[in-house]
Amino acid sequence: MNKSILQKTDALLIITYLIVGFVPYFSAVDKIAPQYIYLTALNGISAFYILFTFNKVNFKYSVYILYSLAGLSVWSFFSIFYAVNKAEVLIENSRIVIFLFAFVNMYLIGDRSKSLIKYVPYLITVILFIELFLVYQKFYERYTLDGTYSRDMGLRAFSGNINIAAFNFLLKFPFLLYTILKIKISKVIKIIILSVFTFCLFLLGSRGANLFFSI
């Protein structure tokens, strides 16, 4: 396959992994269920793609995190022998396995197309801006002129709940910092961006996330 086509396909697959949060929940009770189905399908597509386009697969020292995740999967599976809710063990372990294969696929694709990695922080920052916009939009809808404000699950953006949304923002925060340091904009705009992020985080009201961010 042409190298240019391979690189474009690699970029497309990395993007499809990063935008998993945009998957609609189709009125599901558990909002993350459709996202796991999406990841499972994407893992299958990526696996076949890697199988047919890679000459060899190498895992380097930098993938110790993958070994740790694999170890966690095995360890969690053995908990089925003494767990009260065995069905829940299988459900949660399957989610760990889905994450494991997602990380493996992204690592292999990114390792082959290293030039694409430098664009990942910018893409994650764009996704963060979209999520911040959704939170502010819901806040605007719930804020009344008399100063009352309803904090509810509507502020969770793409996440399962408000606390997960807050920690999701924190995980993306280093990429935001990297981006605003790399792009050429005035310090005033940088301060405004950081202020918008900080206010949104405190708006979610996750005590754990706020404490971690403050530290």
N, C-alpha and C positions, 0 to 999 in steps of 0.2 A: 504494500500500500504506500502511496505517495507520502513523503515525510510531512508536507504541509497539511494534508488531509488528516494524518495521524495527530498532529499538534492541535488542529482545530477540534477534532473529536475529543482529545484529552481535555481541552479547555471546556468544552460543552459538558462533559461528564463531571468535572470538578464544580462547575457552576450549578448543575442540577443537584449535587449533594449539598451545596451551601444554601440553596433556596428551599430546603425541605420545609421550613417554617411557613412558606406561602401556600402549602397544600391546604385546601379548604377542608373543614371537618364534616361537611355533609350532614349536619344536625346530629352527629354521633354524640352519645352521652360522654364518652371519653374522647376529648378533642385530639389526643395524640395517637389514637388508634389508626386513623387514615394515614398519618405521617409514617407510622411503622410499616404499614402496607406499602406505601410509596418507597420507603427505604429498602424493603425486601425485594421489590420488583427491580429497583435500581441496582441493587447488589447483584442480582442475577444477570442483568444486562451487562454490567461492568465485568463480571467474572468471565462471561463468554467473550467479551471484547478483549480482555487481557489474555485469555487462552489462545485466541487466534491471531493476535498482533504482536505478542511479546516473544522474543527469541529465548530469553531466559529471565528468571526472577531471582533477584538478590535481596536479602534482608541484611542490613548493616546494623552496627551498634546503636544507631539512632532510633531503632524501633523497639527498644526495651519496653516502652509504654504499651506496645501491642502484646508483648509477652506477658506483661502484668495483667492486661485485660483478659487474655486467654486464661491465665491462672485464676482470675476472679470468676470466670465462667465455669471452670471445672469445680472450683471450691463451692460456688453457689449451687451447682447441680447436686453435689453430695449432701447438701442440707435437706434434700427431699426425704432422706431416711429418718429424720427426726422432726420434720416440720409438721405443724398442725394442719396447715392449709397447703397441701401438696400441689394443687392446681395453680396456686399463686407462685409457687417456686418455679414451675415450668414456664409460666407467663413471663416472669421477670428474667429468668435465665435466657429465654428466647430473645428478649430485648437486648440483653448484653451481647449475645451472639450476633445479632443484627448490627449493633454498633461496632463490634469487632471486625466483621467483614467490611463494613463501610470504611473504617479506618485503614484496613489493609488495602482495599481497592484505591482509596485516595492516595495512600503512600506510594503504591506502585506506579500509579499514573503520574503523580507529581514528581517522583524520582526520575522518570523517563523524560518528562518535559519540565526541567528545572526552571526554564525561562518564564514559565507561567506563574511560578510561586510568588514572584515579586508583585503580581497584581492582586493576589488574594486579600491582603489587608485592605485595599481600596474597595474591593467588592463587599467585604464584610462590613466596612464602614457605611457603604450605601444601604445595605440591608438594615443596619442599625438606625440610620436616618428614617427609613420607612417605618420601622417599628416605633420610633419616637413620635413620628407624625400620627400614627394610629392612636397612641396613648393620649396625646394632646387633643386629638379630635374627640375621643370619648370623654375626656375631661371637660371640654368645652360644652358638650351636649348635656353633661350632668351638673355643671356649675350654674347656679342661679344668681340673679342680681342681688338677692338679699344675703349673699355670702355663704349659703348652704352648699354642701358638696357631698355627692354620694360616691363613696369608694366601693366599687364592686368588681365582679369578675370581668366586666367589660373592658377594664384597663389592661388585661393580660396580653394584649396584642396577639402574637401567634402561639403563645405558650399555653400550658395547661392551667396555670393559675398565676396569681399576681406575684407570689414569691419566686416562682420559677422564672417569670418574666424579668424580675429585678436581677436575679443572678445571671440570667442570660445577657442582660445589658452589661453587667460587670465583666463577663467573659469577653465581650466585644470591646470593652473600654481600651485595652492596650492597643488594639488595632486602630481605634479612633485617634489615640495619641500619636501613634506612628504616622498616620495619614496627615494630620494637621501639622506635624513637624516637617513632613516631606514636601507638601504642596506650598506654593508661594502665595500666602495670603497675609493680610495685616494682623498684628497682634490683637487688635480690637475684635476682629472677626473670630479669631481663635478663642478669645475669652468668652465671646457670646456663645460659641458652639459648646464649650465646656460648661457654661452656665445653664444652657438649655438641657444638656445631658444630666447635670447634677439635680436640677429642679425636677426633672421627669423621674429620676430615680427615687427621690424623696417623696414624690407624688404617689408612687406605688405603695409606700408605707411598709415595706418589708424591713422589719427591725434587724434581721440577720444581715441582709444586704447593705443596709445603711451603716451598720456597725463596721462591717468589713471594708466598705468604701471609705469611711472616716479614718480608719486605722491606716 
